[in-house]
Amino acid sequence: MKAAETVHCPPNLCTVLGLIKIAAATGLIVGLTVVKIGTAAAVGLSIYFVLAVGAHIRVKDRLKGILPAIGMLAISAATLATSL
């Protein structure tokens, strides 16, 4: 929640973003058996974390605040790369 406050995310949008992450995680799990769903989830997560990094940069957050989003972007991109 602290990261959401840092980037000035309204509470109602935070709920939606949380649901998106849950759906993406579910898609990655299902993707272990249905490859196209896993690929779609990896694409979605990569886009999500690109936007998250952008949100942190927009508010001039310190590197310490941006690093978790960068790390998750790297993991999402690696997941996508291995699923193609």
C-alpha positions, 0 to 999 in steps of 0.5 A: 500500500505504501508504493500506491500512496507514493505514486498517488494511486486512489484507493478505488484504483488500488483495489482494481490493480490488486484484482489485476495482479490476482488475475495475472497470477491465476493466469500464470498458474493456469498457463502451466497447462494452457500455454496461451493463457500463460503467455497472455498473463505474462504479457499483461504482467509485463505491461503492468510493471512497465506502467508501475515503473513509469508511475514511480518515475513520474513522481520522482521516486527514489531508486529504493522505491522503484527497485521492487517494480523493476525486479517484478518487471524483470521477472515478468519479462523473463517469464514472457521470454521463456513462454514464446 
